[in-house]
């Protein structure tokens, strides 16, 4: 059978926000996801609707990120029509099922997104190559409520990460402290060299992007929305990243503006 040329190199998702943060940053502000995220951020959105929207958004993100970041292979496989026609075969590109993936679930905001990604990736890939790790981390704050660092209280990491794509789904990318520390753990404390470190968010700030890209230049950042709401009006009129040093998305206690409030509290119905 002669293969159809159109399937040899499949198209990747498109529709990202144009910016000057670099090629490793992807802001996927498409209407479907932005509409759901707008509802998620409303003061009237609570359980169970809150977690339902969160799950929908992370499932949508997985379709975009997996098509960009996971390794692919060429296949020649029969369809049900192969019993009737020798041309009844698919010859082309697909995601390689035999690859290693680690989902790093960072407590507490990343628990639900991590679980959803782990379950879905077990359907998409060979389950023997898919693993979920758990890292327990929280902000350290000073007397005025400002974030002064992160504290890791424990982790459950299930083995080496050699040649594995490490996905870190964490809804809010605020200061970048937790993400940088999570990536450092996989770079320095876990055996093996990961194929790639990929962070996946609902919302990020310019401050987050700068901190992560400075600390881990080869990392990938995906988000639905970029929030820089405390920037001056003329900065908000500019192309994102073109005046990066003047962009501001964090208030005095490092909460995101416009933001969504405390997603960890809302996700778990726990207010301490």
Steps between C-alpha positions, in 0.01 A plus 500: 500500500628845409472737804301823485745792535260708709536268803879473511543821703182596682427866581546625854251716693515871433329813628743613770537860616782689329763625745869567557563259789683250281416189302461275805199692635152424362195704602199312360235772536236346276129588541382160626754478779484870583121481539523211746784668687296819530223305670749322726630837625158646580424558873176303457671180378534240776489122541409281320505720189848631583671161479296401195630803310853439624491144367364613162775760468779256578359243259498772234857595588610138468378483140706809414812414699517128413486577127794740538719334761464123478718299263337358187571204273409378153258205490349266243185353656191322361153649529185290506482548123827313444301175475338636183766729347880488515482881529312466828798607709609816680857589411621812670588677825361439850611562858748234601332287766833359616643809669556598860295772666497623859217715638624699799205582724592796722275521806265654533401690188642235267329196654185498284669608173773241555247223558308588183815504289624173648172321424478633144864429417449140611244468219716678243832327579618163626414516872832340593672819385271745684563599862360752745722655767391712795680801646371680809585868490368826640580869495708652778378850586647787697333721766318708239371200310760527222632175355863453607554149368360148481521213740501136388366276775530169315472314172420162352704458183471160340836456334738644241398742226750409228357607161157567656285802423414650839168684503431733794134611493453780753207739445653834609847609392552797732855560626661192346662394826318168533549414133872574504542290813302212347714508187816517711394183682470313170826639368712450811340246735343240271707248307519552124463791263142582395425543132316822581346692790158644415285718727128533424281773648169676479651842571858632513657838570793670327690462828443123493620466142814702566595302810447158342667586170799649682544198727416226246543641147420167330167455679167543324214710639138461390211711628156607393523858626771755569410744780689828524212708633704727728709633212468860384240565227763559231669172592166319473469647150837349401583156365554260795868471582605806300523700825549202727678687780199735532234229504342416833248232586556452874371711787692572821432150641570324167144425397424518128298792358246467336555143620252261653560516874620200697443204269639251751237603752218488248611170350507326836232698687766555765556856618810465715 
